[in-house]
Amino acid sequence: MLFAIAGCGNSSIIGKWRMAGSNATVFSNGVVLVGDVRGRYKFGDQDRIKIETPFATTVYQMKLSGDRMTLEERGGPKLEFSKISETQR
């Protein structure tokens, strides 16, 4: 869960996301915040994203469709997010 924020190289991932009752925020300056844990993200090729936190560095395959984002670590589970709209805040 901690490493679970990402995107496909555009501004559509910027904002607040929810996964299993937990909130995360993705900023345009490459920063991601999950709870009180701060990390950095970088886009790679072929819809990949690298998330670096004080605890680990992980590369995910990302799929973005509307207000849904799915991150999948190679051989690992899928992490599914829903974007929190302005009216839900």
C-alpha positions in Angstrom: 0.0 0.0 0.0 2.8 2.4 0.9 4.4 2.3 -2.5 1.1 2.5 -4.4 0.9 5.7 -6.3 1.8 6.3 -9.9 1.0 7.3 -13.5 1.5 7.3 -17.2 3.6 10.4 -17.6 0.9 13.1 -17.6 -1.0 15.3 -15.3 -4.0 13.0 -15.0 -2.4 11.2 -12.0 -2.0 14.5 -10.0 -4.5 14.6 -7.1 -5.9 12.5 -4.3 -6.5 8.8 -4.6 -8.1 6.2 -2.4 -7.1 2.5 -2.0 -8.9 0.2 0.5 -9.8 3.1 2.7 -6.4 4.7 2.6 -5.7 8.1 1.0 -2.6 9.1 -1.0 -1.7 12.4 -2.8 0.3 12.7 -6.0 1.9 16.1 -6.6 3.2 17.5 -9.9 6.7 18.0 -8.6 7.4 14.2 -8.4 6.3 13.8 -4.8 3.9 11.3 -3.4 2.4 11.3 0.1 0.8 8.2 1.6 -0.4 9.0 5.1 2.7 10.7 6.6 5.2 8.8 4.4 6.8 10.9 1.7 8.3 9.5 -1.5 9.3 10.4 -5.1 8.1 9.0 -8.4 9.6 9.0 -11.9 8.0 7.8 -15.1 9.7 5.2 -17.2 9.0 3.8 -20.6 6.1 1.5 -21.5 3.8 2.9 -18.8 6.1 2.1 -16.0 6.7 4.2 -12.9 9.3 4.0 -10.2 8.3 4.9 -6.6 11.1 5.6 -4.1 10.4 5.9 -0.3 12.6 5.7 2.7 11.7 2.0 2.9 12.0 0.7 -0.7 12.2 1.4 -4.4 9.7 -0.4 -6.6 8.9 -0.3 -10.3 5.2 -0.8 -11.3 3.4 -1.3 -14.6 0.6 1.2 -14.6 -2.9 1.3 -16.2 -4.9 4.5 -16.0 -8.6 4.6 -17.2 -10.7 7.6 -16.2 -10.7 7.8 -12.4 -9.2 4.4 -11.9 -5.5 3.6 -11.6 -4.0 0.1 -11.3 -0.3 -0.5 -10.4 1.2 -4.0 -10.7 4.7 -5.0 -9.6 6.1 -7.7 -11.8 4.9 -11.0 -10.4 3.1 -9.2 -7.6 -0.4 -8.2 -6.7 -2.4 -5.4 -8.3 -3.0 -2.2 -6.4 -6.2 -0.5 -7.4 -7.0 3.2 -6.8 -10.0 5.4 -7.3 -9.5 9.1 -7.8 -11.2 11.3 -5.2 -13.1 14.1 -6.9 -13.2 17.6 -5.6 -16.8 17.1 -4.5 -15.8 14.1 -2.3 -13.2 16.1 -0.3 
